[in-house]
Amino acid sequence: FENFPFARSKLVWNSSPTPAPIPGDLNHDNKVDIQDYNQLVTDFGKTGSPGFIPSDIDNNSKVDIFDYNILVSNFGR
């Protein structure tokens, strides 16, 4: 093993699955709540490249009623 120092490495397995993101969870705290709602209201009407504005949930380059509907449909999850 002298020629292969990496052979002594250990592989650590994390058995806890990463939860799937909830559409509308803008602050990534694994719930859609008033904080996410307030962020969307603050950003409402903004435009930008897809993925640039976190409140653009549907990635259509603008924060609009469609994003609002997604957030509200997941509120409380």
Order of alpha helices (4+ residues) and beta strands (2+ residues): alpha-alpha
